[in-house]
Amino acid sequence: MPYTFVFAQTIGGMEIPYTAITIIFIVLATAVGVFVRKRSRDKCLRDFENYMVTLEDTSGKTIWGTLRVENTGLEFVYPEKKQDSDGHEEASYILYKFEYPIITAVIRFHDQLSERNKAQRDKELERTYHPGPWRRLKRKTLNVFRTVRDSIVEIVNLVINQAKKASPAGKVLTTQDKYVSQMKLELMGSAGTSFEPLLERYIGHKVVLELIKAEKIFEYCGVLKEYTAEFVEIMDIDYAVKEGEPTRKADLVTPRKLGVIRHLGE
């Protein structure tokens, strides 16, 4: 009869096969990944969900449709189907998350909104511009939780690194390093702090945004609504996609690598 060798690790007096440990880490890594990804939609982009918006990319190309936001990317649903030059119909345009670097701006032009969306957007601006004490307290509370969350992630990272140096748990963590690293990346990627003290005090105030387009810098004055690690959202600006075109009232979400809040505007 052939012999089967099962490698095991003794933890707390119990002998656990490495195969079982590997399965446990795979399940944990998958569960953490699913949980985090479902909650990792960007807040600025999410504010424009279900509104008619225009996507402007770095080449000057524009796409417009009703925005749907997922953790893996964006979908712009056309008002009606289009037929391309090859003759097939298209109902939407999908921009994957790895393509976010080509975004110049996601624009919500006011004249493209339905009456219902206009009312929702006006209410949103009213709540945003010079928010009252309750709204400011709510935001401060959320920022405290975000800071605590970021601290917990750093502590978890430190504990895991220290545990790897210990025995016997360290040997287990070292052998499952691939899955431990995957969980750390999921947590740190989603919880990477977006808190910016320089911007926080100007939420709800008029500011001046400097936006780089085609190697030129344009300035737009509007109300700072929100910011995240990747994007900044500004409301009630005068905007034109192409230089020389008439400007239109709009709200804007732009990557922070292209858009910088430069001045307080009031």
C-alpha positions as CSV (number, residue, x, y, z in Angstrom):
1,M,0.0,0.0,0.0
2,P,1.5,3.4,-1.0
3,Y,2.1,5.9,1.8
4,T,0.7,9.5,1.7
5,F,2.7,12.1,3.4
6,V,0.7,15.0,4.9
7,F,2.7,18.0,6.1
8,A,1.2,19.6,9.2
9,Q,1.8,22.5,11.6
10,T,1.2,22.1,15.3
11,I,-0.7,25.1,16.7
12,G,-1.9,25.3,20.3
13,G,-1.4,21.5,20.7
14,M,-3.5,20.8,17.5
15,E,-1.9,19.4,14.4
16,I,-3.4,21.1,11.3
17,P,-2.4,19.9,7.8
18,Y,-0.8,22.5,5.6
19,T,-3.4,21.7,2.9
20,A,-6.2,22.7,5.3
21,I,-4.3,25.9,6.3
22,T,-3.9,26.8,2.6
23,I,-7.7,26.3,2.0
24,I,-8.5,28.5,5.0
25,F,-6.2,31.3,3.7
26,I,-7.7,31.1,0.2
27,V,-11.2,31.4,1.6
28,L,-10.2,34.3,3.8
29,A,-8.5,36.1,1.0
30,T,-11.5,35.6,-1.3
31,A,-14.0,36.7,1.4
32,V,-12.0,39.8,2.2
33,G,-11.6,40.7,-1.5
34,V,-15.3,40.3,-2.2
35,F,-16.3,42.4,0.9
36,V,-13.9,45.2,0.2
37,R,-14.5,45.4,-3.6
38,K,-18.3,45.7,-3.1
39,R,-17.6,48.8,-1.0
40,S,-14.8,50.4,-2.9
41,R,-16.8,52.5,-5.4
42,D,-15.3,56.0,-5.6
43,K,-17.5,58.6,-3.7
44,C,-17.0,61.4,-6.2
45,L,-18.0,59.2,-9.2
46,R,-20.9,57.7,-7.2
47,D,-22.4,61.1,-6.7
48,F,-23.0,61.3,-10.5
49,E,-24.6,57.8,-10.7
50,N,-28.0,57.7,-12.6
51,Y,-27.4,61.2,-14.0
52,M,-26.7,62.0,-17.7
53,V,-23.0,62.8,-17.9
54,T,-20.3,63.4,-20.5
55,L,-17.0,61.6,-20.3
56,E,-14.0,63.6,-21.6
57,D,-10.8,61.7,-22.1
58,T,-7.2,62.9,-22.5
59,S,-7.4,62.6,-26.3
60,G,-10.4,65.0,-26.5
61,K,-12.9,62.2,-27.2
62,T,-16.3,62.5,-25.5
63,I,-18.9,59.9,-24.6
64,W,-22.2,60.7,-23.0
65,G,-24.9,58.6,-21.3
66,T,-26.5,57.8,-18.0
67,L,-23.7,56.8,-15.6
68,R,-23.6,53.5,-13.8
69,V,-20.7,53.1,-11.3
70,E,-19.2,49.7,-10.3
71,N,-16.0,48.9,-8.4
72,T,-14.5,47.6,-11.6
73,G,-15.3,50.6,-13.8
74,L,-18.0,52.8,-15.3
75,E,-20.8,52.3,-17.8
76,F,-22.4,55.1,-19.8
77,V,-25.8,54.0,-21.0
78,Y,-26.9,55.7,-24.2
79,P,-30.3,57.4,-24.3
80,E,-30.9,55.3,-27.5
81,K,-29.0,52.7,-29.4
82,K,-26.4,53.9,-31.9
83,Q,-25.1,52.2,-35.0
84,D,-21.4,52.4,-35.6
85,S,-19.6,52.5,-39.0
86,D,-19.5,48.7,-39.1
87,G,-23.3,48.5,-38.9
88,H,-23.7,47.0,-35.5
89,E,-25.8,48.6,-32.7
90,E,-24.3,49.8,-29.4
91,A,-26.3,50.6,-26.3
92,S,-23.6,51.7,-23.9
93,Y,-19.9,52.4,-23.4
94,I,-17.8,50.7,-20.7
95,L,-14.7,52.2,-19.2
96,Y,-12.8,49.7,-17.1
97,K,-11.0,50.8,-13.9
98,F,-7.5,50.2,-15.4
99,E,-8.5,52.8,-18.0
100,Y,-9.1,55.6,-15.4
101,P,-5.8,57.3,-16.3
102,I,-7.3,58.4,-19.6
103,I,-10.1,60.4,-17.8
104,T,-9.8,64.1,-18.1
105,A,-13.3,64.7,-16.5
106,V,-16.7,63.4,-16.0
107,I,-19.1,66.3,-16.6
108,R,-22.7,66.7,-15.5
109,F,-24.0,69.5,-17.7
110,H,-27.1,71.0,-16.2
111,D,-28.9,71.5,-19.6
112,Q,-28.8,67.7,-20.2
113,L,-30.6,66.8,-17.0
114,S,-34.2,65.8,-16.6
115,E,-36.4,68.0,-14.5
116,R,-36.3,65.4,-11.7
117,N,-32.5,65.2,-11.9
118,K,-32.3,69.0,-11.9
119,A,-34.3,69.2,-8.7
120,Q,-32.1,66.5,-7.0
121,R,-29.0,68.3,-8.1
122,D,-30.2,71.7,-6.9
123,K,-31.0,70.1,-3.5
124,E,-27.6,68.6,-3.4
125,L,-25.9,72.0,-4.1
126,E,-28.1,73.6,-1.4
127,R,-26.9,71.1,1.2
128,T,-23.3,71.3,0.0
129,Y,-22.8,75.1,-0.1
130,H,-22.0,76.4,3.3
131,P,-23.3,73.3,5.2
132,G,-24.9,73.7,8.6
133,P,-23.5,72.5,11.9
134,W,-25.2,69.1,11.7
135,R,-23.8,68.3,8.3
136,R,-20.3,69.4,9.4
137,L,-20.6,67.3,12.5
138,K,-21.6,64.3,10.4
139,R,-18.6,64.8,8.1
140,K,-16.2,65.2,11.1
141,T,-17.5,62.0,12.6
142,L,-17.0,60.1,9.3
143,N,-13.4,61.5,9.1
144,V,-12.8,60.1,12.6
145,F,-14.0,56.7,11.5
146,R,-11.8,56.9,8.3
147,T,-8.8,57.8,10.4
148,V,-9.5,54.9,12.8
149,R,-9.9,52.5,9.8
150,D,-6.6,53.6,8.3
151,S,-4.9,53.1,11.7
152,I,-6.4,49.6,12.0
153,V,-5.0,48.6,8.6
154,E,-1.6,49.9,9.6
155,I,-1.8,47.9,12.8
156,V,-2.9,44.7,11.0
157,N,0.0,45.1,8.6
158,L,2.5,45.6,11.6
159,V,1.0,42.6,13.5
160,I,1.3,40.3,10.5
161,N,4.9,41.4,9.9
162,Q,5.8,40.8,13.5
163,A,3.9,37.5,13.6
164,K,6.0,36.2,10.7
165,K,9.0,36.5,12.9
166,A,7.4,34.4,15.7
167,S,7.0,30.6,15.9
168,P,4.9,28.6,15.2
169,A,2.4,31.1,13.8
170,G,5.2,32.8,11.9
171,K,5.9,29.7,9.9
172,V,2.3,29.3,8.9
173,L,2.1,33.0,7.8
174,T,5.3,32.7,5.8
175,T,4.1,29.6,4.0
176,Q,0.9,31.3,3.1
177,D,2.5,34.6,2.2
178,K,0.8,34.8,-1.2
179,Y,-2.7,34.9,0.4
180,V,-1.6,37.1,3.4
181,S,-0.2,39.6,0.9
182,Q,-3.5,39.5,-1.2
183,M,-5.6,40.3,1.9
184,K,-3.2,43.2,2.9
185,L,-3.4,44.6,-0.6
186,E,-7.2,44.4,-0.7
187,L,-7.5,46.1,2.7
188,M,-4.9,48.8,2.1
189,G,-6.0,49.5,-1.4
190,S,-9.6,50.2,-0.3
191,A,-8.7,51.9,2.9
192,G,-5.9,54.1,1.7
193,T,-6.7,57.5,3.3
194,S,-8.2,60.2,1.2
195,F,-8.2,62.7,4.1
196,E,-6.6,65.9,3.1
197,P,-6.5,68.6,5.8
198,L,-5.8,71.4,3.3
199,L,-9.0,70.6,1.4
200,E,-11.2,69.5,4.2
201,R,-11.8,73.0,5.6
202,Y,-13.0,74.2,2.2
203,I,-15.7,71.6,1.6
204,G,-18.8,73.5,0.8
205,H,-17.0,76.7,-0.2
206,K,-16.2,78.3,-3.5
207,V,-12.7,77.4,-4.7
208,V,-10.7,77.7,-7.8
209,L,-9.7,74.5,-9.6
210,E,-6.7,74.3,-11.9
211,L,-7.3,71.6,-14.6
212,I,-4.6,70.4,-17.0
213,K,-6.0,69.8,-20.5
214,A,-3.8,69.2,-23.5
215,E,-0.8,70.6,-21.6
216,K,-2.6,73.8,-20.8
217,I,-3.9,74.9,-17.4
218,F,-7.5,76.1,-17.2
219,E,-9.1,77.6,-14.1
220,Y,-12.7,77.0,-13.0
221,C,-14.5,78.5,-10.0
222,G,-17.1,76.4,-8.2
223,V,-18.2,74.8,-4.9
224,L,-16.0,72.0,-3.6
225,K,-18.3,69.1,-3.0
226,E,-16.1,66.1,-2.3
227,Y,-12.6,64.6,-2.8
228,T,-11.2,61.1,-2.6
229,A,-7.7,59.6,-3.0
230,E,-8.2,59.7,-6.8
231,F,-10.8,62.3,-7.7
232,V,-12.1,65.7,-6.8
233,E,-15.7,66.9,-7.3
234,I,-16.6,70.5,-7.9
235,M,-20.1,71.9,-8.5
236,D,-21.6,74.9,-10.4
237,I,-18.8,75.8,-12.8
238,D,-18.8,77.3,-16.3
239,Y,-17.3,74.6,-18.5
240,A,-16.6,73.9,-22.2
241,V,-15.1,70.6,-23.4
242,K,-13.3,72.3,-26.3
243,E,-11.4,75.6,-26.0
244,G,-13.4,78.4,-27.8
245,E,-16.8,76.8,-27.4
246,P,-19.4,78.6,-25.3
247,T,-19.3,77.5,-21.7
248,R,-22.3,75.8,-20.0
249,K,-23.2,75.3,-16.3
250,A,-21.9,72.0,-15.1
251,D,-20.6,69.9,-12.2
252,L,-17.3,68.2,-12.6
253,V,-15.4,65.1,-11.3
254,T,-11.7,65.1,-12.4
255,P,-8.6,63.0,-11.4
256,R,-6.5,64.7,-8.7
257,K,-3.4,64.2,-10.9
258,L,-5.0,66.6,-13.4
259,G,-7.1,68.8,-11.2
260,V,-5.8,70.8,-8.3
261,I,-7.7,73.0,-5.9
262,R,-5.4,76.1,-6.0
263,H,-7.3,79.0,-4.3
264,L,-10.2,79.7,-2.0
265,G,-12.7,81.6,-4.1
266,E,-14.6,83.5,-1.4
